[in-house]
Amino acid sequence: MIQAFLNIFRIADLRNKVLFTFSMLVIYRIGFWIPLVGVDQTQLAETAKKALSESGDEAMSGFARIAQFASIFSGGSLSQSTIFGLGIMPYITASIIFQLLQSVLPQLQELKKEGASGQQKITEWTRYTTVGLCLIQGFMWLWYLRTENLVQPQFTGGMNFAIFMVAGLTALTAGSIFLMWLGEQIDKYGIGNGVSLILTAGILAQMPNAIGWVYANFNPSQQSEQGSLGMLALICLVIGFIGVTAGAIVITVAQRRIPIQQAKHTRGRRVFGGQRHYLPLRVNHAGVMPIIFASSLMIFPSAFFGFLSTRASQGDSWGWWVSFTSFMSSNIQIGNYLYVLVEILLIYFFSYFWTTVQFSPDDMAKQLKDHGSFIPGLRPGPRTAEYLETVMERVTFVGAGFLAIIAVIPSIVADQFAIPFMVSQFLGGTGLLIVVSVCLDLIQRIEANLLMRNYSGFLSGDDPKGPRIRSARN
């Protein structure tokens, strides 16, 4: 491992890419602390801290849910209103929208088939959509700050409020666009996927706070109580983190390999082809998208039924309506049975939906037929497409089940063991899957660069004779 790290800095091109990527992430973290003008940062931090401290309670506020969602999925944070408060999420949302539209709009499908020029046009439209989403989300966030009295008094009315809104929208939009530009620069001059690395940096930046909470509340002489951790609880946390991380790695790289036979071609006296290959189908083909969709949708029922329960208890409503809204409000909260059940169903639904959108058995069968390949025992064409669809449905069922387990572990741990969500999120959930998948992708890219120059990498094992090439030019 140490030798592999040293090999990275022996190769000038790879060293420059790694250092450039690191410097872009440093710029992102610096801008993360630049506040918006006119926001009462002290009051906002206290409100966010109070809301997040309720994450293990039954009646977690809507602000807590939104703050958790933003901190995990966007690379930003609503606990401190900065120019990077919206994070990279508007760009990710715009990209997802156009990915879905490419499967239903013939115009976008034709652009995609044009190659680089068509993809450049789609990217341009994605950027324009990102600006629109930034303006909408930024306006909603600034208006929320105004209604909750989190804006400094001199900016609450008149022309000053208009100046505050315009300046805030400009700063938030520019911050998200700048993060989008940083991600593109990492893609072009660095190593790894820029947007994913920004998300990962935002998630890992919360780990010191989680470790600090565990250290501050650890008491080996006592059993686990409210707000404290005993020795047994600490051991369970460590074992759970290692086990879930190992499981996330396995499901991320797991594949269902389908054997493929290449047809033989005779040219003169020579025979070409006839080789046997494998068609790899990922077990978790949808990635983290089902959890993102399910988690985002689960924000609304908890807030909606909480609002109905409050109105029903204050007014003259029927007894059954008060009981129903109270039951739904208390059981649709994070960690409860009904919440977990609905979230699992949504994860399964979006897993199949996303796989259907992204994976086309007919196109796959057509490509195999055009390249002169076939699955042994199956006729090329519709029969092959039917087989691939059946296999993908079964594989998706297993992958969705694992995603459901990963998704509910943090909420159950936070609710049952009174552990803050900022700690339990590292036991599973989307944040952990994002970190695992991005780290694996980064390691594989570095490994490819090392092996291309005949250096031993992270995954190839240690060569007792050392690197095979020690040229100074490398």
C-alpha positions in Angstrom: 0.0 0.0 0.0 2.8 2.5 1.0 4.7 1.5 -2.2 1.6 2.2 -4.3 1.2 5.7 -2.8 4.9 6.4 -3.5 4.5 5.2 -7.1 1.8 7.9 -7.6 4.2 10.7 -6.9 6.9 9.1 -9.1 4.8 9.6 -12.2 4.7 13.3 -13.2 1.4 13.1 -15.1 -0.4 11.2 -12.4 1.1 13.3 -9.6 -0.1 16.5 -11.3 -3.6 15.1 -11.7 -3.9 14.0 -8.1 -2.5 17.4 -6.8 -4.9 19.3 -9.1 -7.9 17.3 -7.9 -6.9 17.9 -4.3 -6.4 21.6 -4.8 -9.9 21.9 -6.4 -11.4 20.2 -3.4 -9.5 22.6 -1.1 -11.1 25.5 -3.0 -14.5 23.9 -2.5 -14.0 23.6 1.3 -12.8 27.2 1.5 -15.8 28.6 -0.3 -18.0 26.4 2.0 -17.3 28.9 4.8 -18.1 32.2 3.0 -21.4 33.4 4.4 -24.3 35.1 2.6 -24.8 38.8 3.3 -27.8 39.6 5.6 -28.3 36.2 7.2 -28.1 35.9 11.0 -25.6 33.0 11.0 -25.6 32.7 14.8 -29.4 32.2 15.0 -29.4 29.9 12.0 -26.7 27.7 13.5 -28.7 27.4 16.7 -31.9 26.6 14.8 -30.1 23.9 12.8 -28.4 22.4 15.8 -31.7 22.2 17.7 -33.4 20.7 14.7 -30.7 18.1 14.1 -30.7 17.1 17.8 -34.3 16.0 17.3 -33.3 13.4 14.7 -33.8 10.6 17.1 -37.1 11.9 18.4 -40.5 10.9 17.1 -41.4 14.4 16.0 -38.5 15.6 14.0 -39.1 18.9 12.4 -39.2 19.5 8.7 -36.2 21.7 8.9 -34.2 18.8 10.4 -35.2 16.6 7.5 -34.3 19.2 4.9 -31.0 19.9 6.6 -30.1 16.2 6.7 -31.1 15.8 3.0 -29.0 18.8 1.9 -25.9 17.9 3.9 -25.8 14.3 2.4 -27.0 14.7 -1.2 -25.7 18.2 -2.2 -22.3 18.7 -0.7 -23.7 21.9 0.9 -25.2 22.6 4.2 -28.3 24.5 5.5 -26.9 24.8 9.0 -24.8 27.7 7.8 -26.1 29.8 4.8 -23.0 30.2 2.6 -22.5 30.8 -1.1 -22.2 27.0 -1.5 -25.4 26.4 0.5 -27.2 24.7 -2.4 -24.2 22.6 -3.2 -24.0 20.6 -6.4 -27.5 19.2 -6.1 -29.1 21.5 -8.7 -26.7 20.3 -11.4 -27.3 16.6 -10.4 -31.0 17.2 -10.5 -30.8 18.7 -14.0 -28.6 15.8 -15.2 -31.1 13.3 -13.9 -34.0 15.1 -15.6 -32.2 15.0 -19.0 -31.2 11.4 -18.5 -34.9 10.5 -18.0 -36.0 12.7 -20.9 -33.5 11.0 -23.2 -35.5 7.8 -22.8 -38.9 9.3 -23.7 -38.1 12.2 -26.1 -37.1 11.2 -29.7 -35.3 14.6 -30.2 -33.0 13.9 -27.3 -32.4 10.4 -28.5 -31.3 11.6 -31.9 -29.0 14.1 -30.3 -27.5 11.3 -28.2 -26.8 9.2 -31.3 -24.9 12.1 -32.9 -22.0 11.5 -30.6 -19.9 14.3 -29.1 -21.7 17.2 -30.8 -25.1 16.0 -29.6 -23.8 15.3 -26.1 -22.4 18.9 -26.0 -25.8 20.3 -26.9 -27.4 18.2 -24.1 -24.8 19.4 -21.6 -25.5 23.0 -22.6 -29.2 22.6 -21.9 -28.4 20.9 -18.6 -26.4 23.9 -17.5 -29.3 26.3 -18.4 -31.6 24.1 -16.4 -29.2 24.1 -13.5 -29.4 27.9 -13.4 -33.2 27.8 -13.3 -33.2 25.3 -10.5 -30.7 27.3 -8.5 -33.0 30.4 -8.8 -36.0 28.4 -7.7 -34.3 26.6 -4.8 -32.4 29.8 -3.7 -35.6 31.8 -3.7 -37.4 29.2 -1.6 -34.5 29.0 0.9 -34.2 32.8 1.3 -37.9 33.2 1.7 -37.8 30.5 4.4 -35.1 32.4 6.2 -37.3 35.6 6.1 -40.4 33.8 7.5 -38.4 32.2 10.3 -36.8 35.5 11.3 -33.3 34.3 10.5 -32.4 37.5 8.5 -30.7 40.4 10.1 -33.2 43.2 11.1 -31.9 45.8 8.6 -32.8 43.4 5.7 -36.3 42.4 6.7 -38.3 45.1 4.8 -38.5 47.6 2.0 -35.7 48.1 -0.5 -33.1 46.4 1.7 -35.1 43.1 1.6 -35.2 43.3 -2.2 -31.4 43.9 -2.2 -31.0 40.9 0.2 -33.0 38.7 -2.1 -31.2 39.7 -5.3 -27.8 39.4 -3.7 -28.6 36.1 -2.1 -30.0 34.6 -5.3 -26.9 35.8 -7.2 -24.5 34.4 -4.6 -26.3 31.0 -4.3 -26.6 30.6 -8.1 -23.0 31.6 -8.7 -21.8 29.2 -6.0 -23.6 26.2 -7.5 -22.4 27.1 -11.0 -18.9 27.5 -9.7 -19.1 24.0 -8.1 -20.3 22.7 -11.4 -17.3 24.3 -13.1 -15.0 22.8 -10.5 -16.4 19.3 -11.2 -15.8 19.8 -14.9 -12.3 20.9 -14.4 -11.6 17.8 -12.3 -13.0 15.7 -15.1 -10.8 17.4 -17.6 -7.5 18.0 -15.8 -7.7 15.8 -12.6 -8.6 12.2 -11.9 -12.0 10.8 -10.9 -15.5 12.1 -11.4 -15.6 15.7 -10.3 -19.2 16.0 -9.1 -18.9 12.7 -7.2 -15.7 13.8 -5.5 -17.4 17.0 -4.4 -20.2 15.1 -2.9 -17.8 12.7 -1.2 -15.7 15.6 0.2 -18.9 17.1 1.7 -19.9 13.8 3.3 -16.4 13.0 4.7 -16.2 16.5 6.1 -18.9 15.5 8.6 -16.9 12.5 9.9 -14.8 14.5 12.4 -17.9 15.8 14.0 -19.3 12.3 14.3 -16.0 11.0 15.8 -16.0 13.9 18.2 -19.5 13.1 19.4 -18.6 9.5 20.0 -15.5 10.5 21.9 -17.3 13.1 24.0 -20.2 10.7 24.9 -18.1 7.5 25.5 -18.2 6.3 29.0 -16.7 2.7 29.4 -17.8 2.4 33.1 -21.5 2.7 32.3 -24.1 0.9 30.2 -25.5 2.8 27.1 -27.9 5.4 28.2 -29.7 8.4 26.6 -26.9 10.5 25.2 -24.0 8.2 26.2 -22.1 5.3 24.8 -20.9 2.3 26.7 -18.1 -0.1 25.7 -20.6 -2.6 24.2 -22.3 0.1 22.2 -19.0 1.4 20.9 -17.9 -2.1 19.8 -21.2 -2.6 18.0 -20.8 0.8 16.2 -17.3 -0.1 15.0 -18.3 -3.6 13.9 -21.4 -2.3 12.2 -19.4 0.3 10.3 -16.9 -2.2 9.1 -19.5 -4.8 8.2 -21.8 -2.4 6.3 -18.8 -0.8 4.5 -17.6 -4.3 3.4 -21.1 -5.2 2.3 -21.4 -1.9 0.3 -18.2 -2.7 -1.5 -19.3 -6.2 -2.4 -22.7 -5.0 -3.7 -21.1 -2.2 -5.6 -18.7 -4.4 -7.6 -20.9 -7.5 -7.7 -21.8 -8.7 -11.2 -23.9 -11.4 -12.8 -21.8 -12.7 -15.7 -23.6 -14.1 -18.7 -21.5 -16.2 -21.0 -21.2 -15.0 -24.6 -19.9 -16.9 -27.6 -18.4 -15.1 -30.5 -19.2 -16.5 -34.0 -16.4 -17.9 -36.1 -15.4 -16.2 -39.3 -13.4 -18.0 -42.0 -11.2 -15.8 -44.2 -9.2 -17.9 -46.7 -7.6 -20.6 -44.6 -7.7 -18.7 -41.4 -10.5 -18.9 -38.8 -11.2 -15.8 -36.7 -13.4 -15.4 -33.6 -15.0 -18.3 -31.7 -13.8 -16.8 -28.4 -15.8 -17.0 -25.2 -16.6 -13.8 -23.2 -18.8 -12.7 -20.5 -21.5 -10.0 -20.4 -21.3 -8.4 -16.9 -24.6 -7.2 -15.4 -24.2 -5.2 -12.3 -26.3 -6.4 -9.3 -26.8 -2.8 -8.2 -27.4 -1.4 -11.6 -29.4 1.7 -10.3 -26.6 2.8 -7.9 -27.7 5.2 -5.2 -30.5 6.8 -7.3 -33.4 4.7 -5.7 -32.3 5.8 -2.2 -32.1 9.5 -3.3 -35.5 9.4 -4.8 -37.1 7.6 -1.9 -35.5 9.7 0.8 -36.5 12.9 -1.0 -40.1 11.8 -1.3 -40.3 10.7 2.3 -39.7 14.3 3.4 -43.2 15.4 2.3 -45.4 12.8 4.1 -43.9 13.5 7.5 -44.2 17.3 7.1 -47.7 16.9 5.6 -49.2 14.7 8.3 -47.4 16.7 11.0 -49.2 19.8 9.7 -52.6 18.0 9.6 -52.1 16.6 13.1 -51.4 20.1 14.5 -54.5 21.6 12.7 -56.7 18.7 13.8 -55.7 18.9 17.5 -56.2 22.7 17.6 -59.6 22.8 15.8 -63.0 21.1 16.3 -62.5 17.9 14.2 -64.0 14.5 14.3 -62.4 12.1 16.8 -61.4 9.6 14.2 -59.7 12.2 12.1 -57.7 13.4 15.1 -56.6 9.9 15.9 -55.7 9.1 12.3 -53.6 12.2 11.8 -51.9 11.7 15.2 -51.1 8.1 14.3 -49.8 8.9 10.9 -47.8 11.9 12.2 -46.0 9.8 14.9 -45.5 6.7 12.7 -44.4 8.3 9.4 -41.3 9.8 11.2 -37.8 8.5 10.5 -37.0 5.2 12.1 -40.6 4.1 12.8 -42.3 1.0 11.3 -44.5 2.7 8.8 -41.8 5.0 7.6 -39.4 2.1 7.1 -42.0 0.1 5.3 -42.9 2.9 2.8 -39.3 3.7 2.2 -38.5 0.1 1.4 -41.4 -0.1 -1.1 -40.2 3.2 -2.7 -36.7 1.9 -3.0 -37.9 -1.3 -4.8 -40.1 0.8 -7.1 -37.4 3.3 -8.1 -34.8 0.4 -8.5 -36.9 -1.2 -11.2 -37.9 2.2 -12.7 -34.3 3.4 -13.0 -33.1 0.0 -14.3 -35.9 0.1 -16.9 -34.9 3.6 -18.0 -31.1 2.9 -18.2 -31.0 -0.7 -19.3 -32.6 -1.8 -22.7 -32.5 -5.5 -23.4 -33.6 -5.0 -27.0 -30.6 -2.7 -27.7 -28.3 -5.0 -25.9 -29.5 -8.0 -27.9 -29.2 -6.0 -31.1 -25.6 -5.0 -30.3 -24.7 -8.6 -29.7 -26.2 -9.7 -33.0 -24.5 -6.9 -34.9 -21.1 -7.9 -33.4 -21.6 -11.6 -34.3 -22.0 -12.7 -30.7 -24.7 -14.8 -29.0 -25.6 -16.4 -25.7 -25.1 -20.2 -26.0 -28.5 -22.0 -26.3 -30.4 -18.8 -27.2 -31.4 -17.5 -30.6 -30.1 -14.0 -31.3 -32.7 -11.3 -31.3 -36.0 -11.3 -29.3 -35.2 -14.5 -27.4 -31.9 -13.1 -26.2 -33.7 -9.8 -25.2 -36.3 -11.7 -23.2 -33.6 -13.7 -21.4 -31.6 -10.6 -20.5 -34.8 -8.9 -19.2 -35.6 -11.9 -17.0 -32.1 -12.0 -15.6 -32.0 -8.3 -15.0 -35.4 -8.4 -13.1 -34.0 -11.1 -10.7 -30.7 -9.3 -10.2 -32.5 -6.0 -9.6 -34.6 -7.6 -6.9 -31.5 -8.7 -5.0 -29.8 -5.3 -5.5 -32.9 -3.4 -4.3 -33.1 -5.6 -1.2 -29.6 -4.7 -0.3 -30.2 -1.0 -0.9 -33.3 -1.2 1.3 -31.2 -2.7 4.1 -28.5 0.0 3.7 -31.1 2.7 3.7 -33.0 1.8 6.8 -30.0 1.0 9.1 -29.1 4.6 9.9 -32.7 5.6 10.7 -33.3 2.5 12.9 -30.0 3.0 14.8 -30.7 6.7 15.3 -34.3 6.0 16.5 -33.7 2.9 18.7 -30.3 3.8 20.3 -30.7 7.6 20.6 -27.7 8.2 18.4 -27.6 11.4 16.3 -28.1 11.0 12.6 -24.7 12.5 11.9 -23.2 9.4 13.5 -25.6 6.7 12.3 -25.4 7.9 8.7 -21.9 6.3 8.5 -23.5 3.0 9.2 -25.3 3.0 5.9 -27.5 5.1 3.7 -26.8 7.0 0.6 -23.8 8.8 2.0 -21.9 5.6 2.7 -22.8 4.2 -0.8 -21.6 7.4 -2.4 -18.3 7.3 -0.5 -17.7 3.6 -1.3 -18.5 3.9 -5.0 -16.5 7.0 -5.5 -13.5 5.7 -3.6 -13.6 2.4 -5.6 -13.8 4.4 -8.9 -10.9 6.6 -7.8 -8.7 3.6 -6.8 -9.4 1.9 -10.1 -8.5 4.9 -12.1 -5.2 5.3 -10.2 -4.6 1.6 -10.6 -5.1 1.8 -14.4 -2.6 4.7 -14.6 0.0 2.8 -12.5 -0.3 -0.4 -14.4 -0.2 1.4 -17.8 3.3 2.6 -16.8 4.3 -0.9 -15.4 4.0 0.1 -11.7 2.4 -2.1 -9.1 -0.8 -0.6 -7.9 -3.2 -0.9 -4.9 -5.0 -4.0 -6.3 -2.3 -5.9 -8.2 -0.3 -7.0 -5.1 3.2 -6.2 -4.0 6.0 -7.1 -6.4 9.0 -8.3 -4.3 11.4 -7.2 -7.0 9.9 -3.7 -7.0 8.6 -1.7 -10.0 9.6 -3.3 -13.3 10.5 0.1 -14.9 12.4 2.7 -13.0 12.9 5.2 -15.8 13.4 8.8 -14.7 11.1 9.9 -17.5 8.2 8.2 -15.7 
